[in-house]
Amino acid sequence: MTVTIEKLTVQQMIDEPQKWDRFELYRGEPIEVTYSYPIHGKTLGDLFFLIKFWIQNGGYGEVTGGESGIRFGEDTRYSFDLGWSDKPIPDEEIPSSSLPLMVEIISDSNDANRMLIKIEDYLQNGAREVWLVFPKRKTIQVYYTDNTARLFHINDTITPGDWMKDFVLPLKDLFPEKSK
């Protein structure tokens, strides 16, 4: 006997927000989003600040973060930690394509297989780069549209390229030494 499980849709989640508010939708499969430790929020806040500071001092674009939503079709809805765009980001509309830069802060509760699906979806839907930030290891794994990736360490500097012209991120700025 075969049991068929009906896949959930984004519209069903929208229709019942009280039921699905803390869930992402991975190709029709709802996955509950768990709460994270303070290191997650601190790292997110620091990275948001560094990008916002660049924007306010000669850079350009908009940055959004803090579990913003994004959807791809009727079977995929994610919350992402941070995104940057060279175009205005609507305040009251869930984007249906990736922002040029998509960032996920990795916590112990993140499932590696689901994160790889997310990276693939972000890149297939318009992201130029996807950053996985590992606060405990003080590293960032950058995924590119040509299906390559690079791991950046504490003494490295990330330079995205012409699409985010003149932005540089020395990892020492994101992960400073803690004073004792």
N, C-alpha and C positions, 0 to 999 in steps of 0.2 A: 504494500500500500504506500503510495506517494502522498506526502502532505505538502501542499503548496501554501506558502506564506506570502500574503499580499504585501508588496512593498509600500512604504509610506511615501507620500508626496509632500513637497514644500507647501502646497495649498492646504493640505490637511493640518499641517503644523500651524499655519497662519490662522486657520479657522478655530483652533483650540490652543491659544497661546498659554493659558494657565497650565495646560497639560505638557506642552512641549517647549517651554521657555528655556530650560536648561539642557537642551539636546542639540546636537549637530546631526546632520543627515548625510550619511556616507552611501551614496548611490542606492538610496531607498531604505537603508538600515539606520534606525535612530540609535545614537550613542549619547549617553548622558555625559555632560561636561562636569568634571569634578572641580572642587575648589583647590587653589594652589597655596603654597607657602609664601610668606612675605618676600623672599628673594625673587620670586617671579615678578611681583608687582614693582619692586624696587628697580629691577633691571629694565622692565618695560618703561617705567617713568624716566629713568636716566636716558634710555635710547630715544624716547619721544622728545625729551628736552634737547638732546644734542642735535637732532634733525630740525626741530623747531628753531633752535638758536641759529643754525645755518640758514634757514629760510629767512629769518628776521634780519640777518646780517649779510644780505646780498645773494642768497640762494633763491629758490623759487619753488612753487608748488604748495601742496597741502599735505599734512600728516594727520592720520586718525588712528585711534587705538583703543585699547580697553575692551576687548571682546566685541568689536564691530562685526556686523553680519555681512555675508556675501552668499549669493546663490548662483548655481550653474544648472539651468534647466529645472525640471520638476522633481528630480530625485537627489539633489545635492544642495545642502545648506550648511555653511560653516560659520563659526565665529573665529576671527583672527586677532592676533595680539596687536599688530601694528601694520599700517600700510602707508605708503607715500605715493602721491600722484602729481604729475606736472599740470594736470587739469583740475578744475574745481570738483570737489567731492560733495554731492548733494547731501543735505542734512537730513532729509526725510524720505530717503529712497535707499533700498538695499541694492548695492551694485550687483550686476549680473555678469560682470567680467572682472578679472583680477586688476588690481592696481599695479603699476610698474614694479613697485617693491612691496613684497609681502614678507612679513616677519612673524615667526612663531618662537616664543620663549619656551624652552623645553623643561618640563618638570618631570619628576619621578613617575607621575601617573600617565604620561603620554605613551601611547602604544606605537611602537616603531612602524609596524605595517600600515596602520591608519595614517601616520604622519607621511609616509612615502606616497600614499594615495593622494593626500592633500597637496604635497609638492607637485606631483604630476598634474593634478587638476589646476593648480595655480598657473603653472607654466603653459599648459594647453589652452588656458583661457586668458592669456595676455600678459602675465607677469614677465618682466625682464630678468629679475633675480628673485630668489626665495632665500631668506636667511633663517637658519635654525640657530638660535642663540642658546648656548649651554652655560648658564651662570655659574654652576658649581665647578665646571672645568675651565671657565674663562676662555671659551672658544666660540667661534661662529663658523658654521658650515654653510657655504654659499653654493646654491644650485643655479646653473645657467641654462639658457634656452637651447644650447647645443648638446644637452644631456651630459655635461661635465659638472664637476663639483670641486670645491677647494676648501680645505680646512684652514682657518686663520687662528693663530695663537696670540697670546697676550702681547708679544712684541711686534706683531704684524699690524698693518694698516689696510683697511678695505677702501678701495677706490672704485666705485661702481662704473664709471665711464661717462661718455658724452650725454647719455640720457639723464644723468643726474650730475651734470657738469659742476665741477669744483667741490663736490662733497667728498670729504675724506673722513674716515673713522679709525683713528688709532685705538686699538682695543684697550690700551692703557687708560684712555679717557672713559670708556664704558665700565671697565673693571679696575678702578684705582686700588692701590694698596690701602688697606684699612689701618688707621692709626690705632695704636694700642693704649 
